[in-house]
Amino acid sequence: MKNIKYKLFAYFFNFFRIYPIKNNSISLVIKHATHFKGNLKYVYDELKKDSNFELNLIYTEYVVDKNSIKDILSSLAHIFKLFIFRTYQLARSDYIILNDNFLPMAYMDINTKTTVIQLWHAAGAFKKFGLSTETDPNVIEILKKISKKLDYVIVSSKDVIPFYAEAFGVDKKKVLALGIPRTDFYFKYNNNKVRNDLRKDFDVLYPDAKNKKIVLYAPTFRDDPVKDGNILINFDVHLFNQQLMGHCLLVRFHPQINNNLIENNGYIDVTDYLDEKELLLISDILITDYSSIMIEFALLNKPMIFYPYDYDYYVNDERDFYIDYKKMVPGPIAEDIDEIVKIIKYKQYNIDIHKFLNGQLDHFDGRNTQRVVNLIYKIKNQKVDHLY
């Protein structure tokens, strides 16, 4: 069914290719409105400063919260707009900017004058993705068709270029280590005033957190929904609260996890908290497993604990890693909740994160967004051969 949807979208796109490219037209492709943040949002805000650019936001999905007539009509209106007006805008775009795999692109006849830039949505390279892990021949074929249409892939570090080249199936020359725009946030806002203001607002929203240290548990998703549902079964929330009474446990599930099926008992669910970067600023400790959120938290030089309770499964049956997990994570690895409690109680942290950060990031100046926008100007001025 999805494949038909992708081909239908591409059909309208290809039809509108009869129209010429509109100079300085930039389309940013987003899953839906709640995903308009991070790298795309930072680049969009910077591009808005130049009135010469025409910016188009292409939302590919419409979320219907209620099954009312009004919502159904809104959904139909969105579909009509997407398949007619948005494909028209996209087909005439001078630049197309992505932050995820856009599967309809496999069937789209993109104009050779259009530049396609893949920002991706995560920092660094840790767990494998894309063509590094895919085994379904049909999906591999789609991803390879998409890879031929990518002009540039933006990454955080020269060290991760080979991994992204493999994952996206592109030549290494197309992978540019310009930095991750969303990380500019930390260089601008990681100060006492901002942290204190955010914490006061958070305590008003969640009074149970007041006067407590915040521990954020941010596990990533598994490709198996059953295993996603077992994440908190492997984290004894009751024992955590019993042993660490001066701490407040926040849990932020990955967007691909259906946390509605997970019982909320003994922790604050911050999955729907608008900006996870703000959560990182106010958190005192991060607990995670394989999530790339560790890279952003490392920028704050605060303690992390790694809890890979299903490590063997993840390595052998799920994704595996681009780097040696047990040697490279910037913090202690816990085998169970008792060990997590012990690490926090006795502050047994390894917070020497510099080696880890230097392997994942090249730029620590808060100017990553500007570098990406400068790429567009260089393409526009036909100076691509002189990139960085």
C-alpha positions as CSV (number, residue, x, y, z in Angstrom):
1,M,0.0,0.0,0.0
2,K,2.8,2.4,1.0
3,N,4.6,1.6,-2.3
4,I,1.5,2.7,-4.2
5,K,1.4,5.9,-2.3
6,Y,5.1,6.6,-3.0
7,K,4.6,5.9,-6.7
8,L,1.5,8.1,-6.9
9,F,3.4,11.0,-5.2
10,A,6.2,10.5,-7.8
11,Y,3.7,10.4,-10.6
12,F,2.4,13.9,-9.8
13,F,5.9,15.1,-9.2
14,N,7.1,13.8,-12.6
15,F,4.0,15.3,-14.3
16,F,5.0,18.8,-12.9
17,R,8.5,18.4,-14.2
18,I,7.3,20.0,-17.4
19,Y,7.6,23.3,-15.6
20,P,11.0,25.0,-15.3
21,I,13.0,25.2,-12.1
22,K,12.2,28.2,-10.0
23,N,15.5,29.9,-9.0
24,N,16.2,30.2,-5.2
25,S,13.2,27.9,-4.4
26,I,14.1,25.7,-1.5
27,S,11.8,22.8,-0.4
28,L,12.3,21.2,3.1
29,V,10.7,17.8,3.3
30,I,9.3,16.9,6.7
31,K,7.3,13.9,7.9
32,H,4.7,16.0,9.7
33,A,4.5,19.3,11.8
34,T,5.6,17.7,15.0
35,H,8.9,16.7,13.3
36,F,9.7,20.3,12.2
37,K,12.5,20.8,14.6
38,G,16.2,19.9,14.8
39,N,18.4,20.3,11.8
40,L,15.7,21.3,9.3
41,K,14.3,23.9,11.6
42,Y,17.7,25.5,12.3
43,V,18.5,25.7,8.6
44,Y,15.0,27.0,7.8
45,D,15.4,29.8,10.3
46,E,18.8,30.8,9.0
47,L,17.5,30.7,5.3
48,K,14.6,32.9,6.3
49,K,17.0,35.8,6.9
50,D,17.6,36.0,3.1
51,S,14.5,37.3,1.4
52,N,15.9,36.1,-2.0
53,F,14.9,32.5,-1.1
54,E,11.4,31.1,-1.4
55,L,11.0,28.4,1.3
56,N,8.5,25.6,1.0
57,L,7.6,23.2,3.8
58,I,6.5,19.9,2.4
59,Y,4.7,17.9,5.1
60,T,4.3,14.3,3.9
61,E,1.9,13.1,6.5
62,Y,-1.1,14.5,8.3
63,V,-1.9,13.3,11.8
64,V,-5.6,12.9,12.7
65,D,-6.1,12.9,16.4
66,K,-9.9,12.4,16.3
67,N,-12.1,10.6,13.8
68,S,-14.5,13.4,13.4
69,I,-15.9,14.7,10.0
70,K,-13.9,17.8,10.4
71,D,-10.6,15.9,10.9
72,I,-11.4,13.6,8.0
73,L,-12.0,16.6,5.7
74,S,-8.8,18.2,7.0
75,S,-6.9,15.0,6.2
76,L,-8.4,14.8,2.7
77,A,-7.5,18.5,2.1
78,H,-4.0,17.8,3.2
79,I,-3.7,14.8,0.8
80,F,-5.0,16.9,-2.1
81,K,-2.6,19.7,-1.3
82,L,0.3,17.2,-0.9
83,F,-0.3,15.4,-4.2
84,I,-1.1,18.5,-6.3
85,F,0.3,21.7,-4.9
86,R,3.3,20.3,-2.9
87,T,4.5,18.1,-5.7
88,Y,4.3,21.1,-8.0
89,Q,6.5,23.1,-5.6
90,L,8.9,20.2,-5.1
91,A,9.3,19.5,-8.9
92,R,10.3,23.2,-9.4
93,S,12.7,23.4,-6.5
94,D,16.2,24.7,-6.9
95,Y,17.1,22.8,-3.7
96,I,15.5,19.9,-1.8
97,I,16.6,19.4,1.8
98,L,15.8,16.2,3.7
99,N,16.3,15.1,7.3
100,D,15.3,11.4,6.8
101,N,14.9,8.8,4.0
102,F,12.2,10.1,1.6
103,L,11.1,6.9,-0.1
104,P,9.0,8.5,-3.0
105,M,12.3,9.9,-4.3
106,A,13.1,6.5,-5.6
107,Y,10.5,7.0,-8.3
108,M,10.9,10.8,-8.8
109,D,12.6,12.1,-12.0
110,I,14.4,14.9,-10.3
111,N,15.7,17.7,-12.5
112,T,19.5,17.6,-12.9
113,K,19.5,21.4,-12.0
114,T,18.0,20.6,-8.6
115,T,20.4,20.0,-5.7
116,V,19.3,17.4,-3.1
117,I,20.9,17.8,0.4
118,Q,20.4,15.1,3.1
119,L,20.9,16.6,6.6
120,W,19.8,13.5,8.4
121,H,18.4,13.9,11.9
122,A,21.0,12.5,14.3
123,A,24.5,13.5,15.2
124,G,27.6,11.3,14.7
125,A,27.7,7.7,13.7
126,F,27.0,5.0,16.3
127,K,24.4,2.4,15.6
128,K,24.2,1.2,12.0
129,F,21.4,2.3,9.7
130,G,20.3,2.4,6.1
131,L,22.2,0.2,3.6
132,S,24.6,-0.8,6.4
133,T,21.8,-2.9,8.0
134,E,19.0,-3.4,5.5
135,T,18.5,-7.0,4.3
136,D,15.2,-6.8,2.4
137,P,16.1,-6.8,-1.4
138,N,13.1,-4.6,-2.2
139,V,14.0,-1.9,0.3
140,I,17.7,-2.1,-0.7
141,E,16.7,-1.4,-4.3
142,I,14.6,1.6,-3.2
143,L,17.4,3.0,-1.1
144,K,19.9,2.6,-3.9
145,K,17.6,4.5,-6.3
146,I,17.4,7.3,-3.7
147,S,21.1,7.4,-3.2
148,K,21.7,8.2,-6.9
149,K,19.7,11.4,-6.4
150,L,21.6,12.7,-3.4
151,D,24.0,15.4,-4.1
152,Y,25.3,16.0,-0.6
153,V,25.1,14.3,2.8
154,I,25.9,16.5,5.8
155,V,27.7,14.9,8.7
156,S,29.3,15.9,12.0
157,S,32.8,14.7,11.5
158,K,35.4,13.5,8.9
159,D,35.7,10.3,11.0
160,V,32.1,9.3,10.3
161,I,32.2,10.0,6.5
162,P,32.9,6.4,5.6
163,F,29.9,5.2,7.7
164,Y,27.4,7.6,6.1
165,A,28.8,6.9,2.6
166,E,28.0,3.2,3.2
167,A,24.6,3.9,4.9
168,F,23.4,6.1,2.0
169,G,25.2,4.3,-0.8
170,V,27.0,7.5,-2.0
171,D,30.6,8.4,-2.9
172,K,32.6,9.7,0.0
173,K,33.1,13.0,-2.0
174,K,29.4,13.7,-1.5
175,V,29.6,13.5,2.3
176,L,30.6,16.8,3.8
177,A,31.6,17.2,7.5
178,L,30.0,20.6,8.0
179,G,28.5,19.9,11.4
180,I,25.1,19.2,12.8
181,P,22.9,22.3,12.9
182,R,20.8,21.2,15.9
183,T,23.9,21.1,18.2
184,D,24.3,24.9,17.8
185,F,21.6,25.1,20.5
186,Y,24.0,23.9,23.2
187,F,26.7,26.5,22.4
188,K,24.1,29.3,22.6
189,Y,22.0,28.2,25.6
190,N,24.1,26.1,27.9
191,N,24.4,28.6,30.7
192,N,23.2,28.9,34.2
193,K,20.4,31.4,33.5
194,V,18.8,29.4,30.8
195,R,19.1,26.1,32.7
196,N,17.7,27.7,35.9
197,D,14.8,29.3,34.0
198,L,14.0,26.0,32.2
199,R,14.2,24.1,35.5
200,K,11.7,26.5,37.2
201,D,9.3,26.1,34.3
202,F,9.7,22.3,34.4
203,D,9.0,22.1,38.1
204,V,5.8,24.0,37.6
205,L,4.7,21.5,35.0
206,Y,5.9,18.5,37.0
207,P,5.8,19.4,40.8
208,D,7.1,15.9,41.7
209,A,10.5,16.9,40.2
210,K,11.0,19.9,42.5
211,N,14.1,19.9,44.6
212,K,15.3,16.6,43.1
213,K,18.1,15.7,40.8
214,I,16.8,14.8,37.3
215,V,17.7,11.4,35.8
216,L,16.6,11.1,32.2
217,Y,16.2,7.6,30.8
218,A,16.2,7.8,26.9
219,P,16.2,4.4,25.3
220,T,16.2,4.0,21.6
221,F,13.7,1.8,19.7
222,R,14.1,-1.8,18.6
223,D,12.9,-3.1,15.2
224,D,10.6,-5.4,17.1
225,P,7.5,-3.8,18.7
226,V,7.3,-6.5,21.3
227,K,10.8,-5.7,22.5
228,D,10.0,-2.0,22.6
229,G,7.1,-2.9,24.9
230,N,9.6,-4.7,27.2
231,I,12.0,-1.8,27.7
232,L,10.6,-0.8,31.1
233,I,10.1,-4.4,32.1
234,N,13.9,-4.5,32.1
235,F,14.1,-1.2,34.1
236,D,12.9,-1.7,37.7
237,V,11.4,1.8,38.3
238,H,10.2,0.8,41.8
239,L,13.7,-0.2,42.9
240,F,15.2,3.0,41.3
241,N,12.7,5.2,43.2
242,Q,13.2,3.3,46.5
243,Q,17.0,3.5,46.4
244,L,17.3,7.0,45.0
245,M,14.7,9.1,46.7
246,G,16.4,12.4,46.0
247,H,16.2,11.8,42.3
248,C,13.3,12.1,39.8
249,L,13.2,9.7,36.9
250,L,12.1,11.0,33.5
251,V,11.5,8.7,30.6
252,R,11.6,9.8,27.0
253,F,10.7,7.1,24.5
254,H,11.9,7.2,20.9
255,P,9.1,8.5,18.5
256,Q,9.0,5.0,16.9
257,I,8.0,3.4,20.2
258,N,4.3,3.2,21.0
259,N,4.5,4.3,24.6
260,N,0.7,4.2,25.0
261,L,1.1,0.5,25.5
262,I,3.6,0.9,28.3
263,E,2.2,1.4,31.8
264,N,3.3,4.8,33.3
265,N,4.0,4.0,36.9
266,G,6.6,5.7,39.0
267,Y,8.2,8.0,36.5
268,I,7.5,11.2,34.5
269,D,6.8,10.5,30.8
270,V,8.4,13.3,28.9
271,T,8.1,11.7,25.4
272,D,5.8,14.5,24.3
273,Y,7.9,17.3,25.9
274,L,8.3,19.7,22.9
275,D,12.1,20.0,22.8
276,E,14.4,17.2,24.0
277,K,17.4,19.6,23.9
278,E,15.8,21.5,26.8
279,L,15.4,18.3,28.7
280,L,19.1,17.6,28.2
281,L,20.0,21.0,29.6
282,I,18.0,20.4,32.9
283,S,18.9,16.8,33.4
284,D,21.7,15.9,35.8
285,I,22.3,12.4,34.6
286,L,21.5,10.6,31.3
287,I,20.8,6.8,31.1
288,T,20.6,5.4,27.6
289,D,21.4,2.3,25.6
290,Y,22.3,2.8,22.0
291,S,20.7,6.2,21.2
292,S,22.7,8.9,19.5
293,I,21.3,11.3,22.1
294,M,24.5,10.4,24.0
295,I,26.5,12.6,21.5
296,E,24.5,15.7,22.3
297,F,24.5,15.1,26.1
298,A,28.3,14.6,25.9
299,L,28.6,18.2,24.8
300,L,27.2,19.2,28.2
301,N,30.0,17.3,30.0
302,K,27.5,15.7,32.4
303,P,27.5,12.1,33.6
304,M,26.0,9.3,31.6
305,I,25.2,5.6,32.3
306,F,24.8,3.0,29.6
307,Y,22.3,0.3,30.0
308,P,22.5,-2.2,27.1
309,Y,20.5,-5.0,28.8
310,D,19.9,-6.6,25.4
311,Y,23.4,-6.1,23.9
312,D,23.8,-9.5,22.4
313,Y,20.4,-9.3,20.7
314,Y,21.1,-5.8,19.4
315,V,24.5,-6.8,17.9
316,N,23.5,-10.1,16.5
317,D,19.8,-9.6,15.5
318,E,19.2,-5.9,15.3
319,R,21.7,-3.4,14.0
320,D,25.2,-3.7,15.4
321,F,27.5,-0.6,15.6
322,Y,30.0,1.3,13.5
323,I,32.3,1.5,16.5
324,D,33.2,-0.7,19.4
325,Y,30.3,0.0,21.8
326,K,32.0,-1.2,25.0
327,K,35.2,0.6,24.3
328,M,33.8,3.9,23.1
329,V,30.7,4.9,25.1
330,P,31.6,7.9,27.3
331,G,30.5,6.4,30.7
332,P,30.1,3.3,32.8
333,I,28.1,0.3,31.4
334,A,25.5,-1.2,33.8
335,E,24.3,-4.7,33.6
336,D,21.2,-4.3,35.8
337,I,19.3,-1.7,37.8
338,D,21.3,-2.5,41.0
339,E,24.4,-1.4,39.2
340,I,22.7,1.7,37.9
341,V,21.7,2.6,41.5
342,K,25.2,1.9,42.8
343,I,26.8,4.1,40.1
344,I,24.5,7.0,40.9
345,K,24.8,6.6,44.7
346,Y,28.6,6.5,44.7
347,K,29.1,8.8,41.7
348,Q,31.1,6.2,39.8
349,Y,31.1,8.0,36.6
350,N,33.7,8.1,33.8
351,I,33.1,11.6,32.3
352,D,36.3,11.8,30.3
353,I,34.3,12.3,27.1
354,H,36.9,14.2,24.9
355,K,38.1,11.2,22.9
356,F,34.5,10.2,22.2
357,L,33.4,13.7,21.2
358,N,36.5,14.2,19.0
359,G,35.6,11.1,17.1
360,Q,32.0,12.2,16.5
361,L,32.2,15.9,16.0
362,D,34.6,18.2,14.2
363,H,33.1,21.6,15.1
364,F,32.6,23.1,18.5
365,D,31.9,26.7,17.6
366,G,28.1,26.8,17.3
367,R,28.2,27.7,13.6
368,N,27.1,24.4,12.0
369,T,23.9,25.9,10.7
370,Q,25.8,28.7,9.0
371,R,28.2,26.2,7.3
372,V,25.2,24.3,5.8
373,V,23.6,27.5,4.5
374,N,27.0,28.6,3.1
375,L,27.0,25.3,1.1
376,I,23.8,26.5,-0.6
377,Y,25.4,29.9,-1.4
378,K,28.5,28.1,-2.8
379,I,26.4,25.9,-5.0
380,K,24.5,29.0,-6.1
381,N,27.7,30.8,-7.0
382,Q,29.1,27.6,-8.7
383,K,32.0,27.3,-6.2
384,V,31.3,23.8,-5.1
385,D,34.9,22.7,-6.0
386,H,36.1,25.0,-3.2
387,L,34.1,23.5,-0.4
388,Y,35.9,23.5,3.0
